[in-house]
């Protein structure tokens, strides 16, 4: 092999006194025998991807902290929020170690390096939530004014703490989202007699705080002289470690976040002493922060002293040939419990409004799953809220000798309020209608849902999956403009809604 030809990389930058500095470092070599114009061009292309200036390779600009950081959940409304020239701006911050107060902002291209930095929801790299409006606002200023704004809002030193702070302006973020951050190199520089350096590219992720939701409260009622030592259990999700619970305007005495096999719930102790709850109905608010809260209307009650809670949770509302309608005393929920002889019926048809009442919120059908092969070929339910036909309904193979239940119709108010928050970009045109199974399965469901406040021209149907907690498009549906109904087919259980 012939002798080697060295390959150098040249770095060029402005120091804080606006003097050009040049650095050169050896990055490789090539045999003289192998040298050619073609190979040289290949090396040039490769070096274009290594074009970070040489002084950023082993940086003396040390990051001490980032906010928000990878750990924890952060309120997106509290990310260094400031009103600047009558506009509210938000920032994320990088803290640098600066014991000698030597770090300074790269006035030559620091702003441009911030402009080309990235902040985006995980999995949506095409988006960029860096506040370009504010950065363009700074760029358009006269140099002297721009320098004042940078010192005030973008970069400053804290000599007493031995730190320096870089603030990246961002747009207001969404709750309950994971964000990825890529901050470009050479925004912050260090230059003295021995060192010429700049910050390295910095990449990290963080999570914004979620809005909590409730799926149940137990017990839902207590007597006025309730035992202060007994807790109320609130089930649901997206609870923060420092969650607060309010009954009306009165804060719970204590609220503890617990987990049961990775399922979160709140152990809540009712207000006591002078703040003890009086008899009446109460709204319940679960609050992660002032901007991350969920209100549930009239879901908790305190009975007057001397009254008592019923001994049973249910009563028989109606008796028919096919079974009994059992009504919940505590909640608006009725269940048609089928007689065992109908667990293998060819066709069953019920008007749930007549059996249970039009105003009953949650309607269920329960049957036994004793014998393999038992199957209700067609279960038809009618209601002003939705007509639902379920085909080939049977108990799950794992639930033999257990009760099997299918919920048909509107959903619980806890769940409705929580999942509707994720539809804020849509206009809801129907009730939320559930076809949800417990220990059973079906082959197909045909659902007819009335819609309102729409011409019907731009309607879509969505299905919410309670396992993945995500909305999915429904592909098979038709719009009946005469009856103002959407008729859809689904092969999976879920909660359905018409949107525009």
TAHU-V398650 format. One record per backbone hydrogen bond with DSSP energy under -0.5 kcal/mol. CO is the residue of the C=O (numbers start at 0). NH is the residue of the N-H. If there is no record, write none. Layout:
# TAHU-V398650
co | nh
CO | NH
CO | NH
This chain:
# TAHU-V398650
co | nh
2 | 31
3 | 5
4 | 29
6 | 26
6 | 27
8 | 24
10 | 22
12 | 20
14 | 17
18 | 14
20 | 12
22 | 10
24 | 8
27 | 6
29 | 4
30 | 33
30 | 34
31 | 34
35 | 39
36 | 40
37 | 41
38 | 42
39 | 43
40 | 44
41 | 45
42 | 46
43 | 47
44 | 48
45 | 48
46 | 49
47 | 50
52 | 55
53 | 56
54 | 197
55 | 58
59 | 61
61 | 96
64 | 94
66 | 92
71 | 206
73 | 75
73 | 208
74 | 77
75 | 78
77 | 79
78 | 90
81 | 83
81 | 88
82 | 84
83 | 86
86 | 83
88 | 81
89 | 169
91 | 167
92 | 66
93 | 165
94 | 63
94 | 64
95 | 97
95 | 163
97 | 100
101 | 190
103 | 188
104 | 106
105 | 109
108 | 112
109 | 113
110 | 114
111 | 115
112 | 183
113 | 116
117 | 181
118 | 128
119 | 179
120 | 123
123 | 126
128 | 170
129 | 131
130 | 134
131 | 135
132 | 136
133 | 137
134 | 138
135 | 139
137 | 140
141 | 145
142 | 146
143 | 147
144 | 148
145 | 149
146 | 150
147 | 151
148 | 152
148 | 153
149 | 153
149 | 154
153 | 166
155 | 164
157 | 160
157 | 161
157 | 162
161 | 97
162 | 157
163 | 95
164 | 155
165 | 93
165 | 167
166 | 168
167 | 91
168 | 130
169 | 89
173 | 176
176 | 207
177 | 121
178 | 205
179 | 119
180 | 203
181 | 117
181 | 183
182 | 201
186 | 105
187 | 198
188 | 103
189 | 196
194 | 191
196 | 189
198 | 185
201 | 182
203 | 180
205 | 178
206 | 73
208 | 175
209 | 211
212 | 236
215 | 234
217 | 232
219 | 300
221 | 302
222 | 225
223 | 225
225 | 227
226 | 229
229 | 269
231 | 233
231 | 267
232 | 217
232 | 234
233 | 265
234 | 214
234 | 215
236 | 212
239 | 242
243 | 286
244 | 251
245 | 247
245 | 284
246 | 249
248 | 250
249 | 246
253 | 268
255 | 257
255 | 266
257 | 264
258 | 260
259 | 262
261 | 263
262 | 259
263 | 235
264 | 257
265 | 233
265 | 267
266 | 255
267 | 231
267 | 269
268 | 252
268 | 253
270 | 276
271 | 274
272 | 275
279 | 301
281 | 298
281 | 299
282 | 247
283 | 295
284 | 245
284 | 286
285 | 287
285 | 293
286 | 243
288 | 291
291 | 287
291 | 288
293 | 285
295 | 283
295 | 298
299 | 281
300 | 221
301 | 279
302 | 223
303 | 306
306 | 305
312 | 328
312 | 329
314 | 316
314 | 326
317 | 324
319 | 322
321 | 338
322 | 319
323 | 325
323 | 336
324 | 316
324 | 317
325 | 334
326 | 314
330 | 332
331 | 361
332 | 327
333 | 363
334 | 325
334 | 336
335 | 337
335 | 365
336 | 323
338 | 341
339 | 342
341 | 344
344 | 376
347 | 379
349 | 351
349 | 381
350 | 354
351 | 355
351 | 356
352 | 356
356 | 359
360 | 362
360 | 409
361 | 333
362 | 407
363 | 335
364 | 405
365 | 337
366 | 403
368 | 400
370 | 373
374 | 376
375 | 392
376 | 391
377 | 347
377 | 379
378 | 380
378 | 389
379 | 349
380 | 387
381 | 351
381 | 352
384 | 449
385 | 387
386 | 447
387 | 380
388 | 445
389 | 378
390 | 442
390 | 443
391 | 393
392 | 375
393 | 440
395 | 398
396 | 399
398 | 401
401 | 368
403 | 366
404 | 437
405 | 364
406 | 435
408 | 433
411 | 415
412 | 416
413 | 417
414 | 418
415 | 419
416 | 420
418 | 421
419 | 422
420 | 423
422 | 425
425 | 427
426 | 499
428 | 451
430 | 432
431 | 410
432 | 495
433 | 408
434 | 493
435 | 406
437 | 404
438 | 395
440 | 393
443 | 390
444 | 446
444 | 489
445 | 388
446 | 448
446 | 487
447 | 386
448 | 485
459 | 498
460 | 473
461 | 496
462 | 464
462 | 471
463 | 465
463 | 494
464 | 468
464 | 469
469 | 464
471 | 462
472 | 474
474 | 476
475 | 488
477 | 479
477 | 486
478 | 480
479 | 483
479 | 484
483 | 450
484 | 479
485 | 448
485 | 487
486 | 477
487 | 446
489 | 444
493 | 434
494 | 463
495 | 432
496 | 461
497 | 428
497 | 429
498 | 459
